[in-house]
C-alpha cells in the first residue's frame, strides 16, 4: 500500500503542474523588429501574427519602438486610422500593455502615415480555459466596440516578422506553451500514479 507521504507528494505534484498552464504570457509585438511601420519585406502583418496566437486575460503585449508611439483606440478609430481620440497613448519606446479584460483591443501607431501603412493591430483576448464555464459577452470600455472590424481582415498589406510569446523569459510560441506544459503535467501525474499503484500490489 502507498504511504501517506507518497500520496501527499502525488497530490502536490498534480496541483503544481496543473497550475503552471495559466501563467501569463508576454508577447513581443513585431518580434526582433519591434513595433514599426512595415517596409513591405516582412513575412506577415501584425494581424496575421495576432490571428495565430491566443491571448488571455492577464497576458501582455510588449511594444519596442523608436520615434513612434502606440495608441489604444476604439474600433472606429482603428478602421479610419484616426489618432485624435486615443483611449490610451504610449510614447516611452518600451511599452508593456496588460490585458485586464476579455474582448477586442485595437492598437495603431500615432505617427502620421504609419497606421495607413499597416502599423496597426487587433487582438482578441479570451478568458483562460482553466477558469471554466462559458463567459458572458465582454463589457466594452466606453467607446470600445466588441466585434471584429468589417473589412479589417487578418491578411493583406505588407507583412511583419512574427512576434514571440514568452513565459518567464523563455522564448517560444505562446499559444502552444501552456498546452505543452499541461500535457507534460498530466503525463507526469500519470507516471507517478502508476508507480504508486505498483507499490500497492
C-alpha positions in Angstrom: 0.0 0.0 0.0 1.2 3.5 -0.8 2.4 5.6 2.2 0.6 8.8 3.1 3.8 10.7 2.2 3.7 9.3 -1.4 0.0 10.2 -1.8 0.7 13.7 -0.5 3.6 14.1 -2.9 1.4 12.9 -5.8 -1.4 15.4 -4.9 1.1 18.3 -4.5 2.8 17.5 -7.8 -0.5 17.4 -9.6 -1.6 20.8 -8.3 1.7 22.4 -9.1 1.9 21.0 -12.6 -1.7 21.9 -13.5 -1.5 25.4 -12.2 1.5 26.3 -14.4 -0.6 26.3 -17.5 -2.3 29.5 -16.6 0.9 31.6 -16.3 0.6 35.0 -18.0 2.4 35.3 -21.3 4.2 38.4 -22.6 4.0 38.7 -26.4 6.7 40.8 -28.2 4.9 42.7 -31.0 6.9 42.5 -34.2 9.4 40.1 -32.9 13.0 41.3 -33.1 12.0 44.2 -35.4 9.6 45.6 -32.9 6.7 48.0 -33.5 7.4 50.0 -36.6 5.9 50.9 -40.0 6.1 48.0 -42.3 8.5 48.2 -45.2 6.9 45.5 -47.3 9.7 42.9 -46.9 8.2 41.3 -43.7 6.8 37.8 -43.7 3.4 38.7 -42.2 1.2 41.5 -41.0 0.7 42.3 -37.3 -2.9 41.0 -37.6 -1.7 37.7 -39.2 0.7 37.3 -36.3 -2.1 38.0 -33.8 -4.5 35.6 -35.5 -2.2 32.7 -34.9 -1.6 33.4 -31.2 -4.0 33.0 -28.3 -4.3 35.9 -25.9 -5.8 35.6 -22.5 -6.7 37.9 -19.6 -3.5 38.6 -17.7 -1.3 38.2 -20.7 0.5 41.3 -22.0 1.9 42.8 -25.2 5.4 44.3 -25.3 5.9 47.1 -27.8 9.6 48.1 -28.5 9.8 51.2 -30.8 11.8 54.3 -31.6 10.4 57.6 -32.9 6.9 56.2 -32.8 4.0 55.6 -30.4 1.3 53.1 -29.6 -2.3 54.2 -29.3 -5.1 52.1 -27.9 -8.2 53.2 -29.8 -11.8 52.1 -30.4 -12.9 50.1 -33.4 -14.0 53.1 -35.5 -10.7 55.0 -35.0 -8.8 51.8 -35.8 -10.7 51.4 -39.1 -10.1 55.0 -40.1 -6.6 55.3 -38.6 -7.8 58.3 -36.5 -5.1 59.3 -34.0 -7.0 62.2 -32.5 -9.0 60.4 -29.7 -6.9 57.5 -28.3 -8.3 55.7 -25.2 -4.6 55.4 -24.1 -1.4 56.7 -25.6 2.1 55.3 -25.0 5.3 57.1 -26.1 8.1 55.7 -23.9 9.6 53.3 -26.5 9.2 50.2 -24.2 5.5 49.7 -23.6 4.0 46.7 -21.8 0.2 46.6 -22.1 -1.5 44.0 -19.8 -4.9 42.7 -20.8 -7.3 43.3 -17.9 -10.5 42.1 -19.6 -11.5 39.9 -22.5 -12.7 41.2 -25.8 -11.1 43.1 -28.7 -8.3 45.6 -28.3 -7.3 47.9 -31.2 -3.8 49.4 -31.5 -2.4 51.8 -34.0 0.7 53.9 -34.4 0.3 57.6 -33.6 2.8 58.7 -36.2 1.4 60.3 -39.4 1.0 57.7 -42.2 2.1 54.7 -40.1 -1.3 53.3 -39.5 -2.3 53.7 -43.1 0.9 51.9 -44.0 0.0 48.9 -41.9 1.2 49.7 -38.4 -2.0 48.6 -36.7 -3.1 45.5 -34.7 -6.3 43.9 -33.5 -6.0 41.5 -30.6 -8.8 39.2 -29.4 -8.4 38.4 -25.7 -10.1 35.3 -24.3 -10.8 34.0 -20.8 -8.4 31.3 -19.6 -9.9 27.8 -20.2 -8.8 26.9 -16.6 -11.3 29.5 -15.3 -14.0 27.1 -16.7 -17.6 27.8 -17.8 -18.8 29.9 -20.5 -18.2 33.6 -20.2 -20.7 36.3 -20.9 -20.1 38.8 -23.6 -17.3 41.2 -22.6 -18.2 44.6 -21.2 -16.6 47.1 -23.6 -14.8 50.1 -22.3 -16.6 53.3 -23.1 -16.3 53.9 -26.9 -14.8 50.5 -27.4 -16.6 48.1 -29.8 -16.5 44.4 -29.1 -17.0 42.9 -32.6 -14.4 42.5 -35.3 -13.8 45.3 -37.7 -15.6 44.8 -41.0 -13.0 44.6 -43.8 -10.1 44.7 -41.4 -9.2 41.1 -42.3 -6.1 39.3 -41.0 -4.4 39.2 -44.4 -3.2 41.7 -46.9 -0.9 44.6 -46.6 2.8 44.4 -46.1 3.9 41.7 -43.7 5.9 41.7 -40.5 8.2 39.3 -38.8 6.3 37.2 -36.3 6.3 38.2 -32.7 7.0 35.8 -30.0 5.3 34.9 -26.8 7.5 34.4 -23.7 6.8 32.7 -20.5 9.1 33.6 -17.6 11.8 34.9 -20.1 11.8 31.8 -22.3 11.1 32.4 -26.0 8.8 30.2 -27.9 5.3 30.1 -29.3 2.9 31.2 -26.6 -0.1 29.5 -28.0 1.3 26.0 -27.6 3.4 26.6 -24.5 0.6 26.3 -22.0 -0.9 23.2 -23.7 2.6 21.6 -23.7 3.1 22.2 -20.1 -0.4 21.0 -19.2 0.2 17.8 -21.2 3.6 17.3 -19.5 2.0 17.8 -16.1 -0.7 15.2 -16.9 1.8 12.7 -18.1 4.0 13.1 -15.0 1.0 12.7 -12.8 0.0 9.5 -14.7 3.5 8.1 -14.3 3.5 8.9 -10.6 0.1 7.2 -10.2 1.4 4.1 -12.0 4.5 3.9 -9.7 2.3 4.3 -6.6 -0.1 1.6 -7.8 2.7 -0.9 -8.3 3.8 -0.3 -4.7 0.3 -1.2 -3.6 0.4 -4.6 -5.4 
